[in-house]
Amino acid sequence: MKINIKKLNPNAIIPTKGSDKAAGYDLYACMNHNGVIVIKPHTTMKINTGLAMAIPDGFFGAIFARSGTAVKKGLRPANCVGVVDSDYRGEVIVALHNDTDNDQTFVNGDRIAQLVIMEHFMADFYETEELDDTDRGDGGFGSTGDGFKITTSPAVIPGQIGMFDNA
């Protein structure tokens, strides 16, 4: 698949793969200044890549965290998975969130996320009064799991990690 890329900044780096069979292409920081880039604890910063691209119709670019960046630095895309639509022609920008209690730093040219090109399908939505029945019905949020269920109680219990009851 051919994807045309335009450098908006002469220092931008074209996405690269870490190995021949890697699904993701590394995206690199390309800010409009040199020096250290600092993301404060529990904050989000938009990081420029200096690139625009033309993804073919029927596909989109999914921006995922790089496993090393997430594990070693606690940085991930703020929306968890970013989407670059096939009709978008602006700069690809990654909103990185720092999940740690420490400043996280990097410089221009550092790998910040990975781009996976994925196929998608178009859908037309139709409003209806009834939906077909299934065995699952309206069971959601863990209803097919291992016995945990979500409560609707707003009560907060000291030391509680989530909103799950052991059923």
Helices and strands as residue ranges (DSSP letters): E 4-7, E 16-17, E 25-28, E 36-39, E 44-48, E 51-54, E 59-64, H 67-73, E 75-77, E 82-84, E 93-98, E 104-107, E 111-119, E 148-150, E 164-166
